[in-house]
Amino acid sequence: MHSLSDFADLPMDEQRALDIPGKSLGWRNVSMTPLSIARWSGVVTVNGDFFTYFPQTDELIRDDVLKAIAANKRSKAEFASERARQLGLPF
């Protein structure tokens, strides 16, 4: 599961590239806003940007931010499993 707090784990250059002025990275407490329609569809489009809804955290995350977070988590997991393999540990 991803959340907006995972954005802080991205490398600083990726954060700068994704933090575009005038574009939101996402929203929290979506169920209390007009964007709560995303609770039913799972996605919403705002000003041409696509956002995915996460019911566990009640957040909307912009899809390009979500893709960067997922890639960062995947590369960390791959690094950890490679490191464990090199050390002869089970993974």
ZALUMVEX-629282 format. One record per atom (N, C-alpha, C, O): residue number from 1; residue in three letters; y negated, x negated, z. Coordinates in nm, 2 decimals. Each point is the difference from the previous one (the first is absolute). Example, Ala and Ser with C-alpha at 12.3 -4.5 7.8 and 13.67 -1.06 7.14 Angstrom:
{r 1; ALA; {0.57; -1.32; 0.78}} {r 1; ALA; {-0.12; 0.09; 0.00}} {r 1; ALA; {-0.12; -0.09; 0.00}} {r 1; ALA; {0.00; -0.10; 0.07}} {r 2; SER; {-0.11; 0.14; -0.14}} {r 2; SER; {-0.11; -0.09; 0.00}} {r 2; SER; {-0.11; 0.08; 0.08}} {r 2; SER; {-0.11; -0.05; 0.01}} 
***
This chain:
{r 1; MET; {0.12; -0.08; 0.00}} {r 1; MET; {-0.12; 0.08; 0.00}} {r 1; MET; {-0.12; -0.09; 0.00}} {r 1; MET; {-0.01; -0.10; 0.06}} {r 2; HIS; {-0.09; 0.14; -0.13}} {r 2; HIS; {-0.13; -0.07; -0.01}} {r 2; HIS; {-0.11; 0.07; 0.07}} {r 2; HIS; {0.01; 0.13; 0.02}} {r 3; SER; {-0.11; -0.20; 0.02}} {r 3; SER; {-0.12; 0.07; 0.06}} {r 3; SER; {-0.12; -0.09; -0.03}} {r 3; SER; {0.01; -0.11; -0.05}} {r 4; LEU; {-0.13; 0.17; 0.07}} {r 4; LEU; {-0.12; -0.07; -0.03}} {r 4; LEU; {-0.02; -0.13; 0.09}} {r 4; LEU; {-0.06; -0.09; -0.05}} {r 5; SER; {0.12; 0.09; 0.16}} {r 5; SER; {-0.01; -0.12; 0.09}} {r 5; SER; {0.08; -0.12; -0.07}} {r 5; SER; {-0.03; -0.12; 0.04}} {r 6; ASP; {0.12; 0.15; -0.13}} {r 6; ASP; {0.07; -0.11; -0.07}} {r 6; ASP; {-0.10; -0.08; -0.10}} {r 6; ASP; {0.03; -0.11; -0.04}} {r 7; PHE; {-0.14; 0.17; 0.01}} {r 7; PHE; {-0.10; -0.06; -0.09}} {r 7; PHE; {-0.05; -0.13; 0.06}} {r 7; PHE; {-0.02; -0.10; -0.07}} {r 8; ALA; {0.01; 0.09; 0.20}} {r 8; ALA; {-0.04; -0.12; 0.07}} {r 8; ALA; {0.10; -0.12; -0.02}} {r 8; ALA; {-0.04; -0.11; 0.02}} {r 9; ASP; {0.16; 0.14; -0.05}} {r 9; ASP; {0.10; -0.10; -0.02}} {r 9; ASP; {0.00; -0.07; -0.14}} {r 9; ASP; {0.06; -0.10; -0.02}} {r 10; LEU; {-0.14; 0.16; -0.07}} {r 10; LEU; {-0.01; -0.06; -0.13}} {r 10; LEU; {-0.08; -0.12; 0.00}} {r 10; LEU; {-0.09; -0.02; 0.09}} {r 11; PRO; {0.11; -0.08; -0.18}} {r 11; PRO; {-0.08; -0.12; -0.01}} {r 11; PRO; {-0.15; 0.05; -0.03}} {r 11; PRO; {-0.02; 0.10; -0.06}} {r 12; MET; {-0.07; -0.18; 0.11}} {r 12; MET; {-0.14; 0.03; 0.00}} {r 12; MET; {-0.05; 0.02; -0.15}} {r 12; MET; {-0.08; 0.09; -0.02}} {r 13; ASP; {0.13; -0.17; -0.07}} {r 13; ASP; {-0.05; 0.02; -0.14}} {r 13; ASP; {0.05; 0.13; -0.06}} {r 13; ASP; {-0.07; 0.07; -0.08}} {r 14; GLU; {0.19; -0.02; 0.12}} {r 14; GLU; {0.05; 0.13; -0.04}} {r 14; GLU; {-0.08; 0.11; 0.06}} {r 14; GLU; {-0.04; 0.10; -0.06}} {r 15; GLN; {0.00; -0.12; 0.19}} {r 15; GLN; {-0.08; 0.10; 0.06}} {r 15; GLN; {-0.14; 0.02; -0.07}} {r 15; GLN; {-0.04; 0.11; -0.02}} {r 16; ARG; {-0.02; -0.22; -0.01}} {r 16; ARG; {-0.13; 0.00; -0.07}} {r 16; ARG; {0.01; 0.07; -0.14}} {r 16; ARG; {-0.08; 0.08; -0.04}} {r 17; ALA; {0.19; -0.11; -0.03}} {r 17; ALA; {0.02; 0.06; -0.13}} {r 17; ALA; {0.02; 0.15; 0.01}} {r 17; ALA; {-0.04; 0.07; -0.09}} {r 18; LEU; {0.10; -0.02; 0.19}} {r 18; LEU; {0.03; 0.14; 0.01}} {r 18; LEU; {-0.11; 0.08; 0.07}} {r 18; LEU; {-0.01; 0.12; -0.02}} {r 19; ASP; {-0.08; -0.19; 0.10}} {r 19; ASP; {-0.10; 0.07; 0.07}} {r 19; ASP; {-0.13; 0.01; -0.09}} {r 19; ASP; {-0.09; -0.07; 0.01}} {r 20; ILE; {0.10; 0.17; -0.10}} {r 20; ILE; {-0.10; 0.02; -0.10}} {r 20; ILE; {-0.11; 0.10; 0.06}} {r 20; ILE; {0.03; 0.10; 0.05}} {r 21; PRO; {-0.16; -0.15; -0.06}} {r 21; PRO; {-0.10; 0.09; 0.05}} {r 21; PRO; {0.00; 0.14; -0.07}} {r 21; PRO; {0.01; 0.01; -0.12}} {r 22; GLY; {-0.02; 0.09; 0.21}} {r 22; GLY; {0.00; 0.14; -0.05}} {r 22; GLY; {0.13; 0.06; -0.02}} {r 22; GLY; {0.02; 0.12; -0.03}} {r 23; LYS; {0.09; -0.20; 0.06}} {r 23; LYS; {0.13; 0.05; -0.01}} {r 23; LYS; {0.07; -0.01; 0.14}} {r 23; LYS; {-0.01; -0.10; 0.06}} {r 24; SER; {0.07; 0.21; -0.02}} {r 24; SER; {0.06; 0.00; 0.13}} {r 24; SER; {0.14; -0.06; -0.01}} {r 24; SER; {0.08; 0.02; -0.09}} {r 25; LEU; {-0.04; -0.10; 0.19}} {r 25; LEU; {0.14; -0.05; 0.01}} {r 25; LEU; {0.10; 0.11; 0.03}} {r 25; LEU; {0.11; 0.00; -0.04}} {r 26; GLY; {-0.16; 0.09; 0.12}} {r 26; GLY; {0.08; 0.12; 0.04}} {r 26; GLY; {-0.07; 0.07; 0.12}} {r 26; GLY; {-0.11; -0.03; 0.03}} {r 27; TRP; {0.18; 0.13; 0.02}} {r 27; TRP; {-0.05; 0.09; 0.10}} {r 27; TRP; {0.11; 0.02; 0.11}} {r 27; TRP; {0.11; 0.00; -0.03}} {r 28; ARG; {-0.16; 0.01; 0.16}} {r 28; ARG; {0.09; 0.03; 0.11}} {r 28; ARG; {-0.03; 0.15; 0.04}} {r 28; ARG; {-0.11; 0.05; -0.03}} {r 29; ASN; {0.20; 0.01; 0.10}} {r 29; ASN; {-0.02; 0.14; 0.05}} {r 29; ASN; {-0.03; 0.09; -0.11}} {r 29; ASN; {-0.09; 0.08; 0.01}} {r 30; VAL; {0.17; -0.09; -0.12}} {r 30; VAL; {-0.02; 0.08; -0.12}} {r 30; VAL; {0.01; 0.15; 0.03}} {r 30; VAL; {-0.07; 0.08; -0.07}} {r 31; SER; {0.16; -0.05; 0.16}} {r 31; SER; {0.03; 0.15; 0.02}} {r 31; SER; {-0.13; 0.07; 0.05}} {r 31; SER; {0.00; 0.12; 0.00}} {r 32; MET; {-0.10; -0.19; 0.05}} {r 32; MET; {-0.12; 0.06; 0.05}} {r 32; MET; {-0.11; 0.00; -0.10}} {r 32; MET; {-0.12; 0.03; 0.04}} {r 33; THR; {0.14; -0.06; -0.17}} {r 33; THR; {-0.10; -0.01; -0.10}} {r 33; THR; {0.03; 0.09; -0.12}} {r 33; THR; {0.11; 0.05; 0.00}} {r 34; PRO; {-0.20; -0.03; -0.09}} {r 34; PRO; {0.03; 0.07; -0.12}} {r 34; PRO; {0.11; -0.07; -0.08}} {r 34; PRO; {0.06; 0.07; -0.09}} {r 35; LEU; {-0.03; -0.19; 0.11}} {r 35; LEU; {0.11; -0.07; -0.07}} {r 35; LEU; {0.13; 0.03; 0.05}} {r 35; LEU; {0.10; -0.05; -0.04}} {r 36; SER; {-0.09; 0.15; 0.14}} {r 36; SER; {0.13; 0.04; 0.05}} {r 36; SER; {0.09; 0.06; -0.10}} {r 36; SER; {0.12; 0.01; 0.03}} {r 37; ILE; {-0.17; 0.02; -0.15}} {r 37; ILE; {0.09; 0.05; -0.10}} {r 37; ILE; {0.10; -0.10; -0.04}} {r 37; ILE; {0.11; 0.04; -0.05}} {r 38; ALA; {-0.13; -0.16; 0.08}} {r 38; ALA; {0.09; -0.11; -0.03}} {r 38; ALA; {0.13; 0.01; 0.08}} {r 38; ALA; {0.10; -0.05; -0.03}} {r 39; ARG; {-0.11; 0.12; 0.15}} {r 39; ARG; {0.12; 0.02; 0.08}} {r 39; ARG; {0.10; 0.08; -0.07}} {r 39; ARG; {0.12; -0.02; 0.02}} {r 40; TRP; {-0.16; 0.11; -0.11}} {r 40; TRP; {0.10; 0.08; -0.08}} {r 40; TRP; {0.05; -0.06; -0.12}} {r 40; TRP; {0.11; 0.01; -0.04}} {r 41; SER; {-0.20; -0.09; -0.03}} {r 41; SER; {0.04; -0.06; -0.13}} {r 41; SER; {0.05; -0.14; 0.02}} {r 41; SER; {0.07; -0.05; -0.09}} {r 42; GLY; {-0.12; -0.02; 0.19}} {r 42; GLY; {0.04; -0.14; 0.02}} {r 42; GLY; {-0.09; -0.10; -0.06}} {r 42; GLY; {0.00; -0.12; 0.03}} {r 43; VAL; {-0.09; 0.17; -0.12}} {r 43; VAL; {-0.09; -0.09; -0.07}} {r 43; VAL; {-0.13; 0.08; -0.02}} {r 43; VAL; {0.00; 0.13; 0.01}} {r 44; VAL; {-0.11; -0.20; -0.03}} {r 44; VAL; {-0.13; 0.06; -0.04}} {r 44; VAL; {-0.08; -0.10; -0.08}} {r 44; VAL; {0.02; -0.12; 0.01}} {r 45; THR; {-0.10; 0.18; -0.10}} {r 45; THR; {-0.09; -0.09; -0.08}} {r 45; THR; {-0.14; 0.03; 0.04}} {r 45; THR; {-0.05; 0.11; 0.01}} {r 46; VAL; {-0.02; -0.22; 0.03}} {r 46; VAL; {-0.14; 0.01; 0.04}} {r 46; VAL; {-0.08; -0.10; -0.09}} {r 46; VAL; {0.02; -0.12; 0.00}} {r 47; ASN; {-0.12; 0.18; -0.08}} {r 47; ASN; {-0.08; -0.08; -0.08}} {r 47; ASN; {0.08; -0.09; -0.10}} {r 47; ASN; {-0.04; -0.12; -0.02}} {r 48; GLY; {0.15; 0.17; -0.03}} {r 48; GLY; {0.08; -0.08; -0.09}} {r 48; GLY; {0.10; -0.09; 0.06}} {r 48; GLY; {0.08; -0.07; -0.07}} {r 49; ASP; {-0.08; 0.05; 0.20}} {r 49; ASP; {0.09; -0.09; 0.07}} {r 49; ASP; {0.11; 0.09; 0.06}} {r 49; ASP; {-0.02; 0.10; 0.06}} {r 50; PHE; {0.14; -0.15; -0.07}} {r 50; PHE; {0.12; 0.07; 0.06}} {r 50; PHE; {0.03; -0.05; 0.14}} {r 50; PHE; {0.00; -0.12; 0.02}} {r 51; PHE; {0.03; 0.21; 0.07}} {r 51; PHE; {0.03; -0.03; 0.14}} {r 51; PHE; {0.13; 0.06; 0.03}} {r 51; PHE; {0.03; 0.12; -0.04}} {r 52; THR; {0.06; -0.19; 0.12}} {r 52; THR; {0.13; 0.05; 0.04}} {r 52; THR; {-0.02; 0.04; 0.15}} {r 52; THR; {-0.06; -0.07; 0.08}} {r 53; TYR; {0.13; 0.18; -0.04}} {r 53; TYR; {-0.01; 0.05; 0.14}} {r 53; TYR; {0.12; -0.04; 0.08}} {r 53; TYR; {0.12; 0.00; -0.05}} {r 54; PHE; {-0.14; -0.05; 0.17}} {r 54; PHE; {0.10; -0.04; 0.09}} {r 54; PHE; {0.00; 0.09; 0.12}} {r 54; PHE; {-0.09; -0.01; 0.09}} {r 55; PRO; {0.18; 0.11; -0.08}} {r 55; PRO; {0.00; 0.09; 0.11}} {r 55; PRO; {0.02; -0.06; 0.14}} {r 55; PRO; {-0.05; 0.05; 0.10}} {r 56; GLN; {0.12; -0.16; -0.09}} {r 56; GLN; {0.03; -0.06; 0.13}} {r 56; GLN; {-0.13; -0.05; 0.07}} {r 56; GLN; {-0.01; 0.01; 0.12}} {r 57; THR; {-0.08; -0.06; -0.20}} {r 57; THR; {-0.13; -0.05; 0.05}} {r 57; THR; {-0.12; 0.09; -0.04}} {r 57; THR; {-0.11; -0.02; 0.05}} {r 58; ASP; {0.14; 0.13; -0.12}} {r 58; ASP; {-0.11; 0.09; -0.05}} {r 58; ASP; {-0.11; -0.08; -0.07}} {r 58; ASP; {-0.12; 0.02; 0.03}} {r 59; GLU; {0.16; -0.10; -0.13}} {r 59; GLU; {-0.09; -0.09; -0.07}} {r 59; GLU; {0.02; 0.02; -0.15}} {r 59; GLU; {0.11; 0.03; -0.05}} {r 60; LEU; {-0.22; -0.05; -0.02}} {r 60; LEU; {0.00; -0.01; -0.15}} {r 60; LEU; {-0.03; -0.15; -0.03}} {r 60; LEU; {-0.10; -0.05; 0.06}} {r 61; ILE; {0.17; -0.01; -0.14}} {r 61; ILE; {-0.02; -0.14; -0.04}} {r 61; ILE; {-0.01; -0.01; -0.15}} {r 61; ILE; {0.08; 0.06; -0.08}} {r 62; ARG; {-0.19; -0.12; 0.03}} {r 62; ARG; {-0.02; -0.02; -0.15}} {r 62; ARG; {0.12; -0.07; -0.06}} {r 62; ARG; {0.05; -0.10; 0.06}} {r 63; ASP; {-0.01; 0.14; -0.17}} {r 63; ASP; {0.13; -0.05; -0.06}} {r 63; ASP; {0.00; -0.15; -0.03}} {r 63; ASP; {0.10; -0.07; 0.02}} {r 64; ASP; {-0.22; 0.01; -0.07}} {r 64; ASP; {0.00; -0.14; -0.02}} {r 64; ASP; {0.01; -0.08; 0.13}} {r 64; ASP; {0.05; -0.11; 0.00}} {r 65; VAL; {-0.11; 0.16; 0.11}} {r 65; VAL; {0.01; -0.06; 0.13}} {r 65; VAL; {0.14; 0.01; 0.05}} {r 65; VAL; {0.06; -0.10; 0.05}} {r 66; LEU; {0.00; 0.21; -0.07}} {r 66; LEU; {0.14; 0.02; 0.04}} {r 66; LEU; {0.09; -0.10; -0.07}} {r 66; LEU; {0.10; -0.05; 0.06}} {r 67; LYS; {-0.12; 0.03; -0.19}} {r 67; LYS; {0.08; -0.09; -0.08}} {r 67; LYS; {-0.01; -0.14; 0.06}} {r 67; LYS; {0.10; -0.08; 0.01}} {r 68; ALA; {-0.22; 0.04; 0.02}} {r 68; ALA; {-0.03; -0.14; 0.05}} {r 68; ALA; {0.07; -0.01; 0.14}} {r 68; ALA; {0.06; -0.11; 0.03}} {r 69; ILE; {-0.07; 0.21; 0.06}} {r 69; ILE; {0.07; -0.01; 0.13}} {r 69; ILE; {0.15; -0.01; -0.02}} {r 69; ILE; {0.06; -0.08; 0.07}} {r 70; ALA; {0.00; 0.16; -0.16}} {r 70; ALA; {0.14; 0.00; -0.02}} {r 70; ALA; {0.04; -0.14; -0.05}} {r 70; ALA; {0.11; -0.05; 0.04}} {r 71; ALA; {-0.18; -0.01; -0.14}} {r 71; ALA; {0.03; -0.13; -0.05}} {r 71; ALA; {-0.01; -0.10; 0.11}} {r 71; ALA; {0.09; -0.10; 0.00}} {r 72; ASN; {-0.19; 0.11; 0.08}} {r 72; ASN; {-0.01; -0.10; 0.11}} {r 72; ASN; {0.11; 0.01; 0.10}} {r 72; ASN; {0.06; -0.11; 0.04}} {r 73; LYS; {-0.02; 0.23; 0.00}} {r 73; LYS; {0.12; 0.01; 0.09}} {r 73; LYS; {0.13; -0.05; -0.07}} {r 73; LYS; {0.08; -0.06; 0.07}} {r 74; ARG; {-0.07; 0.09; -0.20}} {r 74; ARG; {0.12; -0.04; -0.07}} {r 74; ARG; {0.01; -0.15; 0.00}} {r 74; ARG; {0.11; -0.06; 0.02}} {r 75; SER; {-0.22; -0.01; -0.05}} {r 75; SER; {0.00; -0.15; -0.01}} {r 75; SER; {0.03; -0.06; 0.14}} {r 75; SER; {0.06; -0.10; 0.01}} {r 76; LYS; {-0.12; 0.16; 0.10}} {r 76; LYS; {0.03; -0.05; 0.13}} {r 76; LYS; {0.15; 0.02; 0.04}} {r 76; LYS; {0.06; -0.09; 0.06}} {r 77; ALA; {0.00; 0.20; -0.10}} {r 77; ALA; {0.14; 0.02; 0.02}} {r 77; ALA; {0.09; -0.09; -0.08}} {r 77; ALA; {0.10; -0.06; 0.06}} {r 78; GLU; {-0.14; 0.03; -0.18}} {r 78; GLU; {0.08; -0.09; -0.09}} {r 78; GLU; {-0.01; -0.14; 0.06}} {r 78; GLU; {0.09; -0.08; 0.00}} {r 79; PHE; {-0.21; 0.04; 0.05}} {r 79; PHE; {-0.02; -0.13; 0.06}} {r 79; PHE; {0.09; -0.02; 0.13}} {r 79; PHE; {0.06; -0.10; 0.02}} {r 80; ALA; {-0.06; 0.21; 0.06}} {r 80; ALA; {0.08; 0.00; 0.12}} {r 80; ALA; {0.15; -0.01; -0.03}} {r 80; ALA; {0.07; -0.08; 0.07}} {r 81; SER; {-0.03; 0.15; -0.17}} {r 81; SER; {0.15; 0.00; -0.03}} {r 81; SER; {0.03; -0.14; -0.06}} {r 81; SER; {0.11; -0.05; 0.03}} {r 82; GLU; {-0.19; -0.01; -0.11}} {r 82; GLU; {0.02; -0.13; -0.06}} {r 82; GLU; {0.00; -0.10; 0.11}} {r 82; GLU; {0.09; -0.09; 0.00}} {r 83; ARG; {-0.18; 0.10; 0.09}} {r 83; ARG; {0.00; -0.10; 0.11}} {r 83; ARG; {0.12; 0.01; 0.09}} {r 83; ARG; {0.06; -0.10; 0.04}} {r 84; ALA; {-0.01; 0.22; -0.01}} {r 84; ALA; {0.12; 0.03; 0.08}} {r 84; ALA; {0.12; -0.06; -0.08}} {r 84; ALA; {0.09; -0.06; 0.07}} {r 85; ARG; {-0.08; 0.08; -0.20}} {r 85; ARG; {0.11; -0.06; -0.08}} {r 85; ARG; {0.00; -0.15; 0.01}} {r 85; ARG; {0.10; -0.06; 0.01}} {r 86; GLN; {-0.22; 0.00; -0.02}} {r 86; GLN; {-0.01; -0.15; 0.01}} {r 86; GLN; {0.05; -0.05; 0.13}} {r 86; GLN; {0.05; -0.11; 0.01}} {r 87; LEU; {-0.08; 0.19; 0.10}} {r 87; LEU; {0.04; -0.04; 0.13}} {r 87; LEU; {0.14; 0.04; 0.04}} {r 87; LEU; {0.05; -0.04; 0.10}} {r 88; GLY; {0.02; 0.11; -0.20}} {r 88; GLY; {0.13; 0.04; 0.03}} {r 88; GLY; {0.02; 0.12; 0.09}} {r 88; GLY; {0.10; 0.02; 0.07}} {r 89; LEU; {-0.21; 0.06; -0.05}} {r 89; LEU; {0.00; 0.11; 0.09}} {r 89; LEU; {0.04; 0.13; -0.08}} {r 89; LEU; {-0.03; 0.01; -0.12}} {r 90; PRO; {0.09; 0.09; 0.19}} {r 90; PRO; {0.03; 0.12; -0.08}} {r 90; PRO; {-0.13; 0.08; -0.02}} {r 90; PRO; {-0.10; -0.01; 0.08}} {r 91; PHE; {0.09; 0.08; -0.19}} {r 91; PHE; {-0.12; 0.08; -0.03}} {r 91; PHE; {0.03; 0.13; -0.06}} {r 91; PHE; {-0.08; 0.08; -0.03}} 
***
